[in-house]
Amino acid sequence: MRDSLLKIRISHEGKTALGPGKIALLQMIEQHGSISAAAKQMQMSYRRAWELVDVMNSCFDQVVVLSSTGGTHGGGAQVTEFGKSLIGAYQKLLQKSAQAAADELDLITEHLKKA
């Protein structure tokens, strides 16, 4: 799929507000209901995952991930409706970009060395 060839990052005030890694993290948080479980699934530290969530939450005018601290009833995290809309918009952006650049991507990829 051509859109898997493209990596798009959205920058805001010197920070990467959104990119392929952050989208993957959001999807894992949505799937597991936990930043810790998402981090483990992605083989990254909890601290790194939390930092990525913090950057996203600070870059946008709405919360992307809501989290609650652990304790006797456990903690958790959930991707907000706004966060879910960002996932969808990012996926559409990749798809539309790949379609718009199809000829150029074909030219470039047909000349990549085969493994």
VMD Tcl script that draws the C-alpha trace (Angstrom):
set ca {
  {0.00 0.00 0.00}
  {1.43 3.36 -1.03}
  {0.38 5.18 2.14}
  {2.60 2.84 4.16}
  {5.53 4.34 2.23}
  {4.77 7.82 3.51}
  {5.50 9.12 6.98}
  {3.83 12.41 7.80}
  {4.53 14.41 10.92}
  {2.52 17.40 12.08}
  {4.67 19.95 13.90}
  {3.51 22.59 16.33}
  {5.79 25.09 18.07}
  {8.87 22.93 17.58}
  {7.23 19.70 18.76}
  {5.85 16.79 16.77}
  {2.16 17.00 17.63}
  {1.28 13.93 15.59}
  {3.14 11.31 13.59}
  {3.17 7.59 12.88}
  {4.52 6.63 16.32}
  {2.01 8.74 18.20}
  {-0.85 7.37 16.09}
  {0.32 3.82 16.83}
  {0.48 4.68 20.54}
  {-3.05 6.10 20.48}
  {-4.30 2.94 18.80}
  {-2.61 0.78 21.43}
  {-4.03 2.88 24.28}
  {-7.47 2.58 22.72}
  {-7.04 -1.19 22.41}
  {-5.61 -1.82 25.90}
  {-7.13 0.99 27.96}
  {-3.76 1.72 29.51}
  {-0.65 3.74 28.71}
  {1.46 1.14 30.49}
  {0.02 -1.78 28.50}
  {0.32 0.19 25.27}
  {3.97 0.99 26.03}
  {4.70 -2.65 26.82}
  {3.04 -3.75 23.57}
  {5.17 -1.23 21.65}
  {8.33 -2.19 23.56}
  {8.89 1.30 24.93}
  {9.19 2.55 28.46}
  {6.13 3.82 30.29}
  {7.94 7.13 30.78}
  {8.48 7.54 27.01}
  {4.84 6.69 26.26}
  {3.65 9.12 28.92}
  {5.90 11.85 27.46}
  {4.42 11.28 23.98}
  {0.89 11.50 25.38}
  {1.83 14.65 27.27}
  {3.16 16.28 24.09}
  {-0.04 15.46 22.22}
  {-2.21 16.78 25.03}
  {-0.19 19.99 25.19}
  {-0.19 20.61 21.43}
  {-3.92 20.40 20.84}
  {-6.71 22.58 22.17}
  {-8.56 19.47 23.34}
  {-7.41 16.49 25.40}
  {-6.29 13.52 23.30}
  {-5.87 10.96 26.11}
  {-7.48 10.98 29.55}
  {-5.70 9.01 32.23}
  {-6.41 8.11 35.82}
  {-3.82 7.07 38.36}
  {-3.61 3.55 39.68}
  {-4.43 2.38 43.13}
  {-6.64 -0.29 44.61}
  {-9.10 -0.03 41.71}
  {-6.35 0.33 39.10}
  {-5.75 3.18 36.75}
  {-6.25 3.41 33.08}
  {-6.34 5.64 30.07}
  {-8.74 6.28 27.29}
  {-8.44 7.98 23.94}
  {-11.01 10.77 23.84}
  {-13.49 11.22 20.99}
  {-11.22 14.01 19.78}
  {-8.25 11.64 19.90}
  {-10.20 9.07 17.89}
  {-11.02 11.75 15.32}
  {-7.30 12.55 15.06}
  {-6.54 8.89 14.29}
  {-9.13 8.87 11.52}
  {-8.03 12.22 10.09}
  {-4.38 11.14 10.08}
  {-5.20 7.89 8.29}
  {-7.21 9.79 5.66}
  {-4.35 12.27 5.27}
  {-1.93 9.43 4.54}
  {-4.32 7.83 2.07}
  {-5.04 11.08 0.20}
  {-1.35 12.01 0.11}
  {-0.41 8.61 -1.31}
  {-3.13 8.87 -3.96}
  {-2.04 12.38 -4.96}
  {1.60 11.27 -5.24}
  {0.94 7.84 -6.79}
  {2.91 8.42 -10.00}
  {5.91 9.82 -8.18}
  {5.84 7.05 -5.57}
  {5.67 4.43 -8.32}
  {8.69 5.96 -10.07}
  {10.71 6.11 -6.86}
  {9.80 2.65 -5.58}
  {10.38 0.87 -8.88}
  {14.02 1.99 -8.69}
  {14.67 0.92 -5.11}
  {17.15 -1.93 -4.84}
  {15.63 -5.31 -4.15}
  {16.78 -7.08 -1.00}
}
mol new
graphics top color blue
foreach p $ca { graphics top sphere $p radius 0.5 }
foreach p [lrange $ca 0 end-1] q [lrange $ca 1 end] { graphics top cylinder $p $q radius 0.2 }
display resetview
